[in-house]
Amino acid sequence: MREVHPSRRAVLASAGALVLSGCLGAPDQAEPQPDPDLRLRDRVAAEVDELVRAYAAATAAVPALTGRLAPLAAEHQAHAAALRGPRAGSSATTDAGGSATPPAGPAVPAGRAATVTWLAGLERRAAGRRTRQAATAGPDLARLLASVGACESVHAVLLGADA
């Protein structure tokens, strides 16, 4: 029985293919693409920050509401942190002296009932925005926005019951 050896041409072709594949390596790893929802995340986080400031302004105007409103404000702070993810930073601005100062809060209606009704309205409008925003977001952000919107809806109901 005669041994069959590959031809010189076959050996060179195989070696060339191996060298070429070694030089080319794996296909280039594509640069990680930025999160397409990043701007929406930032916009929603800023909107949630506005709610936090509204709660702070409300408790400053009507201190008797602090116990009732503090847990709701804390939930909004957690929402803003979740929206910002690991890149979370302070939303405060820096004044000319270099110290961090929070942006001014909104004007609060006079009186306990008017303040609570005002906050409930802010929550309802925010929940409506989350529904529209979730419809344009990617799947992961849409789930987060749906959760935030559901919480805002519950806040509106709770505040409406307190008005």
N, C-alpha and C positions, 0 to 999 in steps of 0.2 A: 504494500500500500504506500502510495506516494504522498508525502506531506504537501499540503497546499499552503503556500505562503502568499500573503497579499502582495500585490505588485508594489513597486517603488512609488508609483503614482498614487495608489490608494493610501499608502502610509503617509506620504507628504500631504495629501488632501485632508486626511484625518488630523494630522498634527496641525495643519494650518487652521482648521476649524476649531481645534482646542485652544490654540494660541489666541485666535480672534475672540473666542468667547471669554477667555481669561482677561484679555485686554479690555473688552467692552464691559465685563462684569454684569452685575444686575442692572436692570433698567434704572435710570436715574430716579432717585426718590424725589418726587415732586415736593416743592416747598409747601409747608402746611398752609392751607388757605385760611384767611381770616374768617371768623364766624360771620356768616351773612346776616345774622340776627343781632350783631353787636350794636348797631345804631338803635334798633328798636329796644334792646335791653337797656341801653343808656337812657333813652327817652322815657321808658316806663319807670326806671329807677328814679329819675328826676321827678316824675309825676307823683310817685309814692313819697318821695322826700317832701313834696308840697303838702301831702296829707299829714305827714309827721309834724311839719311846721304849723299846720292848722290846728292839730291837737294841742301842741305846745301853746299856741296863742290862746286857744279856748281855755285851757287850764290856768293860764296866767290871768285871763279876764274873769273867769268864774272858778276860783280855787276850790269851791265845794264840789266841782265835777272831777277833780283829780283822781280820786279812787275809781271812779267809773270809767274814765277815759284812758288812764295809764296802760291797762292791758291791751286796749285796741291800738294805741300808739306803738306799743312794743311789738305787736304783730306786724305793723307796717315797717318798722325798723328791720325786722327779720326778713321781710319781703325784699326790701331794698338791698340788703346784704346778699340774699340769694340771687337777685338779678345781676348784681355786680360780680358775683362769683369770687374766685381767688384773687382777682385784681382789685378787690374792694379797697376803697380809700375814703377819706373824709369828703363829705360834700360841702364842707365849710369853705368859705373864701378867706383869703388873707388880706388884712387891712394894711395901710401904709406903714404901720409900726411892726409888721411881720407876725402879729398874733392872729390866730384863727378866730374868725367871728362868723356865726351862722347868718345866713341871709335873713332879712327882716320877715316876720310872719305876716299873714294876711290880717285884715281888719275883721274883728269879730263882732257879730251883732250883740246888742245889749240884752242882758237877761239870760237866765238859765235856759228857759224853754226855747228861746230864739237861737241860742248857741247850739243846742242839741239838734234842733231842726236843721240848722245850717250845715252841721257836720253830717247829718244823715243825707242831705242833698248832695254834698261832696262825694260821699261814699257811693250813692246810687249812680252818679255821673261817671265816677271812676270805674265802677263795675261794668257799665255799658261800654266804656272805652276798651276795657280788657277783652270783652267779647269780640269787638271789631279787630283789635290788635292780634288776638289769637288766630283769627281767620287768615292772617297774612304771614304768620310766623312759621318757622320750621317746627317739626314735631316736638322736640324737647322744650323749646321755648313756649310753644302753644300750651303744653301741659302745665308749665309753670304759670303762665298768664291765666289759664283757666282756674287754677288754684287760688291765685291772688284775687281774681275777680269774684270767685265764690266767697272768699273771706270778706271782701268789700261789700258784697250783697248782704251777708249775715250782719256785718256791722251796721248797715243801713236799717235793717229790720230791728236790731237791738236798740239802736238809737231812736228809731221811730216809736218803739214801745215805751221809751223813757221820756218822750216829749210831752 
